[in-house]
Amino acid sequence: MQELTHFIDGAHVKGTSGRFTDVYNPATGEVQARVPLASPEELKAAIASAEKAQVGWGATNPQRRARVMMKFGQLINENMEKLAEAISREHGKTLPDAKGDVQRGLEVVEVCMGAPHMLKGEFTDDGGPGIDLYSLRQPLGVVAGITPFNFPAMIPLWKMAPALASGNAMILKPSERTPSCSLLLAELLKEAGLPDGVLQVVNGDKEAVDTILDDETIQAVGFVGSTPIAQYIYGRAATNGKRAQCFGGAKNHMIIMPDADMDKAADALVGAGFGAAGERCMAISVAVPVGQKTADTLIEKLIPRIEKLKVGPYTAGDDVDYGPVITSAARDRIKGLIDSGVDQGATLVRDGRDFSLQGYEDGFFVGPTLFDNVTPEMDIYKEEIFGPVLSQVRAETYEDALDLVVKNQYGTGTAIYTADGDTARDFAHRVNVGMVGINFPIPVPLSYFTFGGWKKSAFGDLNQYGPDAFRFYTKTKTVTARWFSGIKDGGEFNFKAMD
Ligand code: NAD
């Protein structure tokens, strides 16, 4: 069986802790590799050499660092197929979806090619008599990225590209379920000219994370994952004096107004609800039609679309709509939540619990599931299911629908489908959610905006990527300078070479 590695000081390094965890092929249920789980000693050694490497990298001028990003972007493009295959093999998402995962990360690398502009400070000329003020943006030193299983390229790239372009070294601890893509990205960064030790990919579990959180060298932690872990990491990192931004789970609602184009709304819901088996932080898991007629029409339109969905392994071709979920435990949890929805009185319109695929009986598949008449007290509404399950909650009025979104504990993304600009505008202004789509189901902002949630979906300040990322990964120093009058009063004004 394949034994994966860490990537430390510019080379693949075997784990020495003696601890491993299995990496599955979710489509077959087979173990395809094992990944080492770093010990505190392995981590501390990686951090120590990152600290040394950061000195030279931080002193490299921003434009030269940006050139590494340019080359990195080119190499990502050239290796798109290989990266996508590594993602699909461990995550189970389809190849076109895996390429989208790489693409949305690559777009952040592209913005980081312009990092010198983002790292410019500010200047005030003559803030007082003969006094100038200027500010510098300097790297933090060694920072850490801790990432989830569901976007094995995009989220590590959201972390590493701005952190490195800003002159930091990074310890990246990818998900132990999908580690291979991060190892490939580290190889490409080396080829792009990143000095050894500036990016250390250290695989591990809670033990590695806790070592990062308590280590005095690490200056900042960027985390993405589930809400309980985000809150834990934020608390422990902040207690230890680190800068931390920790993004958590989601329960994204789409409001469908009676004047919406119902075919477009149904198409959007099927893609945003079931794509990537619902394992997206921006998946729409709750449809909120306004008015009984809208709700009845929506269900009528969703059923045939759901029946047409093709579920299968990524190897079955590009017409597969979605693949398996990540582990057998995730599959069992999702099925348990569907059971609870039935027990608590929701109407099960389409049931994916017994889904089975010939030849892939041991894969972690869940068929598309649709609930109607879901209420806020039910577990299927309260919990982030993170599976191919769409819940319809019926609302009487627009205000009731808005209130539902506002009262939900999560606030990553939301959407409204309507033909009325006034309603859409009101929604965008009043909703307490970080990213809003208007007739747009998964409103992941472009890479020169920023990505982040509100409420229990994010802990700490500033968003991921865009201008916020450069603020997060640098600290500001402000210089007040006065030069006393001197040479110009009695000096030599003839042009001559500098001594
Ligand atoms: P997870 O919280 O289980 O794991 C995330 C990371 O934390 C992994 O690297 C893991 O090794 C580590 N970890 C897990 N348990 C830990 C513990 N007890 N102590 C310390 N570290 C621990 O999340 P996941 O299952 O990999 O990813 C799915 C979750 O991520 C979903 O909740 C999803 O909504 C969320 N997510 C959020 C965003 C966002 O931007 N808000 C984006 C993608 C995914």
Residues whose N, C-alpha, C, O or C-beta is under 5 A from the ligand:
A	BS01	NAD	I146 T147 P148 F149 N150 K173 P174 S175 E176 G204 D205 K206 V209 V224 G225 S226 T227 I229 F247 G248 G249 A250 C281 S457
